[in-house]
């Protein structure tokens, strides 16, 4: 807030200032350039249970058969995973945010893989019908809240599916997806209009997406989020994709905070961050993720060093 007054200091007082002095231990940002993003890793999938049981990711490779014929192709949630998602829903219903006694989201962005769609559905419900305004698509406030007792309604969140936040693709069968025409009937209230292909154009059977490409894709996704008008956003995504984003940040944090930001996310873990735009790249275009388009206007220098030790993490 700026009331229109002109800042003044005493003449000759030798006052000096700088933005974000590196030894201050904190940073200042303009509030209008920030937004809160709640990243959620999908709940336990059948592939997670399979690797836990076998002790190896080898159960996720295709062997001699096409990846799409593997029983863990585009793996679904387990019963445990459904329970994890329901518990997170209960947690959000009692987590104050935005002046309410519960957390409500303006937008939910979801990876197109089945396990993330199922996770989002069990946490957020059906969502707003695509193209329908919020005031015509409302839900009761969560049970047990003050708002529910007052009979208040809240807009159903828009649930938007984007390829950009899908898991690091290739090699493991769980990280490919079914055609959109097969998945969409299960989640008809999700907005699939921005997914460019019916079939999976990104998955490769015998080669993993490179660290550098996944890191750049993560930054491009943050650039896209930054351009969104919503201020409170949930993203339902995957562990390796999150690792490739978070390892690029936090270099100037206290070691405990850096570890909390960069460590591998557990199933259905909620990790909330505040994203701030510096304003110097806001005018740049962010091309959609296609099989032949550039992914980001930002280039990273040493993804291999950033991600040392992360390659054997479960998908």
C-alpha positions in Angstrom: 0.0 0.0 0.0 1.4 3.4 -1.0 -0.6 6.4 0.3 1.1 8.8 -2.2 3.6 10.4 0.2 7.1 11.2 -0.9 9.8 9.4 1.2 12.3 11.8 2.8 15.4 11.5 4.9 17.6 14.1 6.6 19.9 16.0 4.3 23.5 14.9 4.7 22.8 11.9 6.8 24.8 9.7 4.5 21.8 7.2 4.3 22.5 4.3 2.0 20.3 1.3 1.2 20.4 -1.8 -1.0 17.9 -4.4 -2.0 18.2 -7.8 -0.2 21.6 -7.4 1.5 23.0 -10.9 1.4 24.0 -10.9 5.0 20.6 -9.8 6.3 19.1 -13.3 6.5 15.8 -12.3 4.9 14.3 -11.0 1.7 11.7 -8.4 0.9 9.2 -8.8 -1.9 6.3 -6.8 -3.2 3.1 -8.6 -2.1 1.4 -8.3 -5.5 4.3 -10.3 -7.0 3.8 -13.3 -4.8 1.4 -16.2 -4.8 1.1 -19.3 -2.7 1.5 -22.7 -4.4 0.7 -25.9 -2.5 2.5 -28.8 -4.2 1.0 -32.2 -3.5 2.7 -35.5 -4.5 0.2 -38.1 -5.6 -0.9 -40.6 -3.0 0.4 -44.2 -2.9 0.1 -45.9 -6.3 0.2 -49.5 -7.3 3.7 -49.0 -8.6 4.9 -47.6 -5.2 3.5 -50.7 -3.5 5.2 -53.0 -6.1 8.6 -51.4 -5.6 8.3 -51.4 -1.8 7.5 -55.1 -2.0 10.3 -56.0 -4.4 12.9 -53.6 -3.1 13.7 -52.5 -6.6 12.5 -50.3 -9.5 13.1 -53.3 -11.8 9.4 -54.2 -11.5 8.7 -51.0 -13.4 10.6 -51.8 -16.5 8.9 -53.3 -19.6 11.0 -56.4 -20.1 10.4 -57.9 -23.5 6.9 -56.5 -23.9 5.6 -53.1 -25.0 5.4 -50.7 -22.0 1.7 -50.1 -22.6 1.0 -53.8 -22.0 2.5 -53.8 -18.6 0.0 -54.0 -15.7 1.6 -51.0 -14.0 1.4 -48.7 -17.1 -0.1 -45.4 -15.9 -0.6 -47.0 -12.4 -3.6 -46.3 -10.3 -3.9 -45.6 -6.5 -4.0 -48.3 -4.0 -6.6 -48.5 -1.2 -3.9 -47.0 1.1 -3.5 -44.2 -1.4 -7.2 -43.4 -1.4 -7.1 -43.2 2.4 -4.1 -40.9 2.3 -5.9 -38.5 -0.1 -9.0 -38.5 2.1 -6.8 -37.7 5.2 -5.3 -34.7 3.4 -8.8 -33.5 2.5 -9.6 -33.6 6.2 -6.4 -31.7 7.0 -7.2 -29.0 4.5 -10.7 -28.7 5.9 -9.2 -27.6 9.3 -6.3 -25.6 8.0 -7.0 -21.8 8.2 -6.2 -19.8 5.1 -7.3 -16.7 3.3 -9.5 -15.5 6.2 -11.4 -18.8 6.3 -11.2 -21.6 8.8 -10.2 -24.0 6.0 -8.0 -23.9 2.9 -9.8 -23.3 -0.4 -8.1 -23.0 -3.7 -8.6 -20.8 -6.7 -7.1 -23.3 -9.0 -5.9 -26.9 -8.9 -3.4 -28.0 -11.6 -3.1 -31.7 -12.2 -0.7 -34.0 -14.1 -2.6 -36.1 -16.6 -1.5 -39.4 -15.2 -4.2 -41.5 -13.6 -2.8 -41.5 -10.1 -2.6 -37.7 -9.9 -6.1 -37.4 -11.3 -7.4 -39.9 -8.7 -5.5 -38.1 -5.9 -7.0 -34.7 -6.9 -10.5 -36.2 -7.1 -10.3 -37.7 -3.6 -8.9 -34.4 -2.2 -10.9 -31.7 -4.0 -14.0 -33.6 -5.3 -15.5 -33.2 -8.8 -14.4 -29.6 -9.3 -16.1 -26.9 -11.4 -17.6 -27.8 -14.7 -15.3 -26.4 -17.5 -16.6 -23.0 -18.7 -18.9 -22.6 -15.7 -18.4 -19.4 -13.5 -17.6 -20.0 -9.9 -20.8 -18.3 -8.6 -22.8 -20.9 -10.5 -20.7 -23.9 -9.3 -20.6 -23.8 -5.5 -20.0 -26.4 -2.8 -20.9 -26.5 0.9 -18.1 -25.4 3.2 -16.3 -28.4 4.8 -18.2 -30.2 7.7 -17.4 -28.9 11.1 -16.3 -25.5 10.0 -17.8 -22.1 11.1 -18.7 -21.4 7.5 -20.7 -24.7 7.2 -22.6 -23.8 10.4 -23.5 -20.4 8.8 -24.6 -22.2 5.6 -22.0 -20.6 3.5 -21.1 -21.8 0.0 -17.7 -21.7 -1.7 -16.8 -21.9 -5.4 -15.8 -25.3 -6.6 -12.1 -25.1 -7.7 -11.3 -25.2 -11.3 -9.2 -28.4 -11.9 -7.0 -27.9 -14.9 -4.9 -30.7 -16.4 -1.5 -29.8 -17.8 1.3 -32.0 -19.3 3.9 -29.7 -17.9 3.7 -31.0 -14.4 3.7 -34.7 -15.2 6.4 -37.1 -13.9 9.8 -37.4 -15.5 9.0 -39.7 -18.3 10.6 -42.7 -19.9 11.9 -46.2 -18.9 9.5 -46.8 -16.0 6.1 -48.0 -17.2 4.2 -46.2 -14.4 5.2 -42.8 -15.9 3.4 -43.2 -19.2 -0.2 -42.3 -19.6 -3.3 -43.7 -21.2 -5.0 -41.7 -24.0 -6.9 -38.7 -22.8 -10.0 -40.2 -24.4 -9.8 -43.1 -22.0 -8.9 -41.1 -18.8 -11.3 -38.1 -19.3 -14.6 -40.1 -18.8 -13.4 -40.9 -15.3 -12.9 -37.2 -14.5 -15.5 -35.3 -16.6 -15.4 -32.2 -14.5 -11.7 -31.7 -15.0 -10.6 -29.3 -17.7 -8.7 -31.2 -20.3 -8.8 -28.5 -23.0 -5.1 -27.6 -22.7 -3.7 -31.1 -23.1 -2.3 -31.1 -26.7 -2.4 -34.8 -27.6 -4.7 -37.8 -27.0 -1.9 -40.3 -27.0 1.2 -40.0 -24.9 3.7 -38.2 -27.2 6.4 -37.8 -24.6 7.0 -41.3 -23.1 10.0 -43.2 -24.4 10.3 -46.9 -23.5 14.0 -47.2 -23.0 15.3 -43.7 -22.3 14.6 -41.5 -19.3 13.9 -37.8 -19.8 17.2 -36.0 -19.2 17.8 -34.2 -15.9 18.4 -31.0 -17.9 15.2 -31.2 -19.8 13.1 -32.0 -16.7 14.7 -29.1 -14.8 13.9 -26.7 -17.7 10.4 -28.1 -17.9 10.0 -27.4 -14.2 11.1 -23.8 -14.6 8.8 -23.3 -17.5 5.9 -24.6 -15.4 6.8 -22.0 -12.7 6.8 -19.3 -15.3 3.4 -20.5 -16.5 2.1 -20.5 -12.9 3.5 -17.0 -12.4 1.3 -15.7 -15.3 -1.8 -17.1 -13.8 -4.2 -14.6 -12.2 -5.0 -16.9 -9.3 -3.3 -16.3 -6.0 -3.8 -19.7 -4.1 -3.0 -22.7 -6.3 -2.6 -26.4 -5.6 -0.5 -28.6 -7.9 -1.0 -32.4 -7.8 2.2 -33.9 -9.3 5.1 -36.3 -8.8 8.2 -36.8 -6.7 10.9 -36.7 -9.3 9.4 -33.7 -11.0 9.2 -31.8 -7.7 12.8 -32.8 -7.0 13.9 -31.3 -10.3 12.2 -28.0 -9.4 13.2 -27.7 -5.8 16.9 -28.6 -6.2 17.3 -25.4 -8.3 16.3 -23.2 -5.4 17.2 -22.7 -1.8 20.9 -22.3 -2.1 20.9 -19.3 0.3 18.6 -21.0 2.9 19.5 -22.3 6.3 20.5 -26.0 5.9 17.4 -27.2 7.7 15.1 -25.2 5.4 17.1 -26.2 2.4 16.7 -29.9 3.3 13.0 -29.4 3.9 12.5 -27.8 0.5 14.7 -30.2 -1.5 14.1 -33.6 0.1 12.1 -36.3 -1.6 8.4 -35.8 -1.1 6.4 -38.6 0.5 3.1 -40.0 -0.9 0.3 -37.4 -0.6 2.7 -34.9 1.1 1.7 -31.3 1.0 4.6 -28.8 0.6 3.5 -25.2 0.5 5.8 -22.4 -0.9 5.5 -18.7 -1.7 6.6 -17.9 -5.2 7.8 -14.4 -6.0 8.3 -13.0 -9.4 11.3 -10.5 -9.7 9.4 -8.9 -12.5 12.3 -9.0 -15.0 10.9 -12.0 -17.0 7.2 -11.4 -16.7 6.8 -10.3 -20.3 8.4 -13.4 -21.8 6.2 -15.9 -23.6 5.9 -19.4 -22.1 5.2 -21.8 -25.0 3.0 -24.8 -24.2 4.7 -28.2 -23.8 4.6 -30.0 -27.2 6.8 -32.6 -28.7 8.7 -30.0 -30.7 8.4 -26.7 -28.8 11.1 -25.1 -26.5 10.3 -25.7 -22.8 11.6 -22.6 -21.0 13.2 -19.3 -21.5 15.6 -20.1 -18.6 18.6 -22.4 -19.0 20.3 -24.2 -16.2 24.0 -25.0 -16.1 24.6 -28.1 -14.0 21.5 -30.3 -13.5 23.6 -33.4 -13.0 25.4 -31.8 -10.0 22.1 -30.4 -8.6 20.5 -33.9 -8.7 23.4 -36.0 -7.6 21.9 -39.0 -5.8 18.3 -38.4 -6.9 18.3 -40.8 -9.8 17.2 -43.9 -7.9 14.3 -42.2 -6.2 10.9 -43.9 -6.7 8.6 -42.4 -9.3 
